[in-house]
Amino acid sequence: LGLPPQRCTTIYEPVSGPADDAWDRPRDNPIPVVGMHSVLGHWKGQHVVLQALAEVIRRNRTPVALEIAGAPPAGETDYLDSLHRLVADLGIEKHVRFVGHLRDVYAFLSRVDFAVHASVDPEPFGRVVAEAMLCGLPVIVTTQGGPAEYIEDGVSGCHVPCGDVRATADAIERLAASADLRRRMGRAARQFAVREFEPRRLTEQVVDVYDRVLDRPRALEAGPSDMNPGSYDRLRATR
């Protein structure tokens, strides 16, 4: 939009984490489990993840299973039906479980080893990604949209291009192959999420923005070189 970055402030949506220490409990899965939780719709990319899982299984280097949580919008079952057909066509029935709608998302996240969010259209914020981070999980996210802004590639998760089956398979395989990497990335993800998504922090950030915007004398002292000239003229007119 042509706005200078120094004039912009990012305030994340507040997300409350699990009520207990479920995020810190060791996972006892016999093989690593990747979890995906969101509404079941084509733009969320569940079909991409299924194809990526099939690619990992075909490579036969790292065992992994997938749990898909969520339900389609009311009355819209075509996409869910197509996912079940895709699982059968790919021959991965033994590696995939659909768990349906969740009342307690954190109970689900407490039993998986890492998470994936594969939207094929840009995701505005990606609350499900924040929820996984609060549970100490590394997250695979697509490079378009909000999650790629706060998941640091190689630090708190992995970036993959939208709709890229091979890149998604590579990321799944990488995280499934190393418990140490999952723990390290998961700790970084949780540290960021606890700091940035804390609901009480939202109030402080919004108040700070208002304080800075309404501090007119200080803004005038900054001069027109530090702000849009039109905004500077309007500010002088209101002084």
N, C-alpha and C positions, 0 to 999 in steps of 0.2 A: 504493500500500500504506500510505499515511499516514506514511511516513518523511520526516523533514526532509532536504532536499537536502544540508545541510552535514554530515550524518552518513553520506553515501553516497560511495563512491569508484568510479570507472569505470576498469577495466583492460581494454584492448583485446586481442583475440587477436593473438599474434605472427605476423607474415608476413614471410618473407624475400624480398627483391627479386631482380631479375636479377643474375646473376653478373658481367656486364660492363656496358659503357655503352650497351647497345642502346637504352635508354630515351631517350638523348640524340641519337640519329641522326636526321637529317632524313627525313621521309616523302616519297617521290617519287611518290605516287599522282597520276594525271592528274586525278582528281576526289576530293573528300574521302570517306573510308571510315569508317563507324561500325561498330564491332565489338561483338558480344555473345557472351560465352562463359559457358556454364553447362550443367548437365544439361538435356536437352530434356524439359520437363514443363509442363503447362498452367499451374501456379502460378507458373512463372518468367516468363510473359508474352511469349514470343516472338511469339505471334499479335497482340498489341497493337502490337509494334514493326513487324511487317509491315504492318499497317493504317496505322500512322503514316507509314511510308516511302511507301506508296501515296499518302497525302494530300500529302506533300511533292512527290512527282513530279507529281501532278495540278496543284499550284499553279504548277509550271514556273518557279520563281524561282531555285532553287539546286540545282545537280546534286549528287547524293550516291549512294553505293552502300552496301550492307550485307553484312557477312560474319557468319554465325552459326556458331559453333563449339560442339562438344559432341555428346553422343549420348544417346539415351533410356536409361532403366534396362533391364537385360537382359530381353529378351522382350517389351518394351512399345513397340511401334512405331506404335500408333494415332495418337498425337499428332504424331509426325514426319510420318506420312502426311498428316494433316490440314494441316500447315504447307505441304507441297508443293502440296496442292490449293488452299490459300489463295493461294499465290504465283501459281498459274496463273489463278485466278479474278480476282485483282486486276490481272493483266497486267503483273507487275513482274519477270518471269523474268530480264531483262537486267540488273537492278539488284541481284540477290540471289545470294549464293553460300553454300552449306552446305559447311563444311570438315570436319565430322565430329569424332571424338575427337582431343584434343590430348595429345601427350606433353610438349611444351614450350609452355606457355601464354605465356611471355614472348616467344618467337619470333613468335607470333601478334600479341601486343599491340604489338610493335615496328614492325609494318607498317600498323596502323590509325591513324586521326587522332583519334578520340575513342571513348568507350565508352558503352554504355547497359545499364542493369539495370532491368527493368520488372516485378518480381514483383507479382502481383495479390493475394497474401497477404503479410502482414508478414514481412520477412526478418530473422532473428535478428541476424546480423552482416554477411554479404555479403562473403565472402572474395574473390570475383571483383572486387568494387569496389576493395578494398584493393590487389589485384594491378595493376589498371589505374592506380591512383594512383601506385604505385611506378614505373610506366613513364612517368610524366609526362603522363598523359592526363586531361582533364576527363571527368567521368562524369555521365550523366543517371540519376537514381535516383528511386524512388517515395517519397512522403512518409511512409509507414508503415514502421516497422521500423528496424533499426540504421543502414543507410547514411545516412539523412537526419540522423542525429545527428552524423556526422563529415564529410559532404560539405556544405560551406557554399554555400547557394544564391547563384549569381551570383559566387562567388569561386573555388571549386574544382570547380564543376559546376552542375547544374540540378536543381531539385526539380519533380516532376510528380505529380499525384494518381494513385493506383492505377487502372489500367484506362482512363485518360483518353487516348484516341487523339489528339484535337486538341492537347492540351497536350504530349504526347510529340512530335507532329509539329512544333510550334512550337519546342521545344527542339532537336530535330535540325536544323531549318532554321537556327536561330540559330547553332549551333556550326559547321555546314557552311559558312556564309556568311563566316566570319571566321577566317583563320589566326592573326591577332594575338590574338583572344579565346581561341582554343584554346591558344596558347602561354602566355598569361598565366594562365589557369585551370589548365593542366597543371603549370606551375611551382608554383603554390600547392598543388595536390593532392599533388605529390611531396614538397614540404617538410613538409607535415603527416604524410604516410605514413611518411617516413623517421624522423621524430621519434617518432611515437606507436606505430608497429607494429614497432619494432626489437625483436627477440627478447630481447636482453640487458636491455632496459628492463623487461621483464615481471618478471624476478627482483627487480630493485630495487624495483619497485612493490609486489610481494607482500610482500617483507620489510618495507617501510615500513608496510604495513597491519598486519602482525603486531606491529611495534614500537609502533604507536599503540594497538592494541587491548590489548596486554599491559602498557602503561604505566599500571598501576592507580593509583598515588599521584596522578599528574597528572590522571587522569580524576576522582578523588574531589575534588580541589581545584576542579575545574570546577563541581561542585555539581549538584543535580538539575534546575536550570532549563535546563541545557545538554544534557540527555539524557532519555530516557524514564524516568519515575519508577520504573517496575518494574525497569528495568535498573540504575538507581542503587541501589535497595535490594538487589538481588542482588549488586552489586559490593561494597557495604558488608559483606554477610554473608560474602563470601569473603576479606575483607582479613585 
